[in-house]
Amino acid sequence: MTFAIATDGEIPPSVQLYDRLCLAIASGVYPPGKRLPSIRQLAAYTGLHRNTVSKTYQALKGAGFVERGGGAGV
């Protein structure tokens, strides 16, 4: 799955990333128990700032899509 994010569009990059990650989780790209890319990896891959990726991961956690382990990734 690609995470091409348009930084100059109407939809904020964090919302685009959230939507793509939700789709990846729902479609089985990231099944239960499989870790998502690290914040640094996903930031480098998408060109987004680490804070944007971190906030997106927090939103996924808040919505119940992921669980976060202490220092163990998402």
CNS distance restraints for C-alpha pairs under 8 A (distance, minus, plus):
assign (resid   1 and name CA) (resid  24 and name CA) 7.06 0.50 0.50
assign (resid   1 and name CA) (resid  29 and name CA) 7.49 0.50 0.50
assign (resid   3 and name CA) (resid  17 and name CA) 6.93 0.50 0.50
assign (resid   3 and name CA) (resid  20 and name CA) 6.62 0.50 0.50
assign (resid   3 and name CA) (resid  45 and name CA) 7.91 0.50 0.50
assign (resid   3 and name CA) (resid  46 and name CA) 6.28 0.50 0.50
assign (resid   4 and name CA) (resid  46 and name CA) 6.42 0.50 0.50
assign (resid   5 and name CA) (resid  13 and name CA) 6.12 0.50 0.50
assign (resid   5 and name CA) (resid  16 and name CA) 6.46 0.50 0.50
assign (resid   5 and name CA) (resid  17 and name CA) 6.90 0.50 0.50
assign (resid   5 and name CA) (resid  46 and name CA) 6.54 0.50 0.50
assign (resid   6 and name CA) (resid  13 and name CA) 6.56 0.50 0.50
assign (resid   7 and name CA) (resid  12 and name CA) 7.14 0.50 0.50
assign (resid   7 and name CA) (resid  13 and name CA) 5.72 0.50 0.50
assign (resid  11 and name CA) (resid  15 and name CA) 6.61 0.50 0.50
assign (resid  11 and name CA) (resid  16 and name CA) 6.64 0.50 0.50
assign (resid  12 and name CA) (resid  16 and name CA) 6.44 0.50 0.50
assign (resid  13 and name CA) (resid  17 and name CA) 6.12 0.50 0.50
assign (resid  13 and name CA) (resid  48 and name CA) 7.79 0.50 0.50
assign (resid  13 and name CA) (resid  52 and name CA) 7.97 0.50 0.50
assign (resid  14 and name CA) (resid  18 and name CA) 6.05 0.50 0.50
assign (resid  14 and name CA) (resid  52 and name CA) 6.00 0.50 0.50
assign (resid  14 and name CA) (resid  53 and name CA) 7.12 0.50 0.50
assign (resid  14 and name CA) (resid  55 and name CA) 7.75 0.50 0.50
assign (resid  14 and name CA) (resid  56 and name CA) 6.00 0.50 0.50
assign (resid  15 and name CA) (resid  19 and name CA) 6.11 0.50 0.50
assign (resid  15 and name CA) (resid  56 and name CA) 7.74 0.50 0.50
assign (resid  16 and name CA) (resid  20 and name CA) 6.23 0.50 0.50
assign (resid  17 and name CA) (resid  21 and name CA) 6.07 0.50 0.50
assign (resid  17 and name CA) (resid  53 and name CA) 7.83 0.50 0.50
assign (resid  17 and name CA) (resid  56 and name CA) 7.11 0.50 0.50
assign (resid  18 and name CA) (resid  22 and name CA) 6.09 0.50 0.50
assign (resid  18 and name CA) (resid  56 and name CA) 5.81 0.50 0.50
assign (resid  18 and name CA) (resid  57 and name CA) 7.86 0.50 0.50
assign (resid  18 and name CA) (resid  59 and name CA) 7.78 0.50 0.50
assign (resid  18 and name CA) (resid  60 and name CA) 7.17 0.50 0.50
assign (resid  19 and name CA) (resid  23 and name CA) 6.21 0.50 0.50
assign (resid  20 and name CA) (resid  24 and name CA) 6.14 0.50 0.50
assign (resid  21 and name CA) (resid  25 and name CA) 6.10 0.50 0.50
assign (resid  22 and name CA) (resid  26 and name CA) 6.02 0.50 0.50
assign (resid  22 and name CA) (resid  60 and name CA) 7.80 0.50 0.50
assign (resid  22 and name CA) (resid  65 and name CA) 7.41 0.50 0.50
assign (resid  23 and name CA) (resid  27 and name CA) 5.90 0.50 0.50
assign (resid  24 and name CA) (resid  28 and name CA) 6.26 0.50 0.50
assign (resid  24 and name CA) (resid  29 and name CA) 5.02 0.50 0.50
assign (resid  24 and name CA) (resid  30 and name CA) 6.11 0.50 0.50
assign (resid  25 and name CA) (resid  29 and name CA) 5.81 0.50 0.50
assign (resid  25 and name CA) (resid  30 and name CA) 4.83 0.50 0.50
assign (resid  25 and name CA) (resid  31 and name CA) 6.24 0.50 0.50
assign (resid  25 and name CA) (resid  65 and name CA) 7.66 0.50 0.50
assign (resid  26 and name CA) (resid  30 and name CA) 7.88 0.50 0.50
assign (resid  26 and name CA) (resid  31 and name CA) 8.00 0.50 0.50
assign (resid  30 and name CA) (resid  34 and name CA) 5.66 0.50 0.50
assign (resid  30 and name CA) (resid  35 and name CA) 7.11 0.50 0.50
assign (resid  30 and name CA) (resid  36 and name CA) 6.86 0.50 0.50
assign (resid  35 and name CA) (resid  73 and name CA) 6.95 0.50 0.50
assign (resid  35 and name CA) (resid  74 and name CA) 5.70 0.50 0.50
assign (resid  36 and name CA) (resid  73 and name CA) 7.57 0.50 0.50
assign (resid  36 and name CA) (resid  74 and name CA) 5.76 0.50 0.50
assign (resid  37 and name CA) (resid  41 and name CA) 5.91 0.50 0.50
assign (resid  37 and name CA) (resid  42 and name CA) 5.80 0.50 0.50
assign (resid  37 and name CA) (resid  74 and name CA) 7.83 0.50 0.50
assign (resid  38 and name CA) (resid  42 and name CA) 6.11 0.50 0.50
assign (resid  38 and name CA) (resid  73 and name CA) 6.39 0.50 0.50
assign (resid  38 and name CA) (resid  74 and name CA) 7.41 0.50 0.50
assign (resid  39 and name CA) (resid  43 and name CA) 5.96 0.50 0.50
assign (resid  39 and name CA) (resid  50 and name CA) 6.08 0.50 0.50
assign (resid  39 and name CA) (resid  53 and name CA) 5.94 0.50 0.50
assign (resid  39 and name CA) (resid  54 and name CA) 6.18 0.50 0.50
assign (resid  40 and name CA) (resid  44 and name CA) 6.10 0.50 0.50
assign (resid  40 and name CA) (resid  50 and name CA) 6.15 0.50 0.50
assign (resid  41 and name CA) (resid  45 and name CA) 6.09 0.50 0.50
assign (resid  42 and name CA) (resid  46 and name CA) 5.96 0.50 0.50
assign (resid  42 and name CA) (resid  48 and name CA) 7.99 0.50 0.50
assign (resid  42 and name CA) (resid  53 and name CA) 7.10 0.50 0.50
assign (resid  43 and name CA) (resid  47 and name CA) 5.51 0.50 0.50
assign (resid  43 and name CA) (resid  48 and name CA) 4.92 0.50 0.50
assign (resid  43 and name CA) (resid  49 and name CA) 5.74 0.50 0.50
assign (resid  43 and name CA) (resid  50 and name CA) 5.32 0.50 0.50
assign (resid  43 and name CA) (resid  53 and name CA) 6.26 0.50 0.50
assign (resid  44 and name CA) (resid  48 and name CA) 6.99 0.50 0.50
assign (resid  48 and name CA) (resid  52 and name CA) 6.49 0.50 0.50
assign (resid  48 and name CA) (resid  53 and name CA) 7.00 0.50 0.50
assign (resid  49 and name CA) (resid  53 and name CA) 6.67 0.50 0.50
assign (resid  50 and name CA) (resid  54 and name CA) 6.01 0.50 0.50
assign (resid  51 and name CA) (resid  55 and name CA) 6.05 0.50 0.50
assign (resid  52 and name CA) (resid  56 and name CA) 6.20 0.50 0.50
assign (resid  53 and name CA) (resid  57 and name CA) 6.20 0.50 0.50
assign (resid  54 and name CA) (resid  58 and name CA) 6.23 0.50 0.50
assign (resid  55 and name CA) (resid  59 and name CA) 6.22 0.50 0.50
assign (resid  56 and name CA) (resid  60 and name CA) 6.27 0.50 0.50
assign (resid  57 and name CA) (resid  61 and name CA) 6.19 0.50 0.50
assign (resid  57 and name CA) (resid  66 and name CA) 7.98 0.50 0.50
assign (resid  57 and name CA) (resid  74 and name CA) 7.65 0.50 0.50
assign (resid  58 and name CA) (resid  62 and name CA) 6.10 0.50 0.50
assign (resid  59 and name CA) (resid  63 and name CA) 6.16 0.50 0.50
assign (resid  60 and name CA) (resid  64 and name CA) 6.27 0.50 0.50
assign (resid  60 and name CA) (resid  65 and name CA) 5.20 0.50 0.50
assign (resid  60 and name CA) (resid  66 and name CA) 5.94 0.50 0.50
assign (resid  61 and name CA) (resid  65 and name CA) 5.70 0.50 0.50
assign (resid  61 and name CA) (resid  66 and name CA) 4.86 0.50 0.50
assign (resid  61 and name CA) (resid  67 and name CA) 5.83 0.50 0.50
assign (resid  61 and name CA) (resid  68 and name CA) 7.13 0.50 0.50
assign (resid  66 and name CA) (resid  74 and name CA) 6.62 0.50 0.50
assign (resid  67 and name CA) (resid  74 and name CA) 6.13 0.50 0.50
assign (resid  68 and name CA) (resid  72 and name CA) 7.34 0.50 0.50
assign (resid  68 and name CA) (resid  73 and name CA) 6.24 0.50 0.50
assign (resid  68 and name CA) (resid  74 and name CA) 4.62 0.50 0.50
assign (resid  69 and name CA) (resid  73 and name CA) 6.08 0.50 0.50
assign (resid  69 and name CA) (resid  74 and name CA) 6.55 0.50 0.50
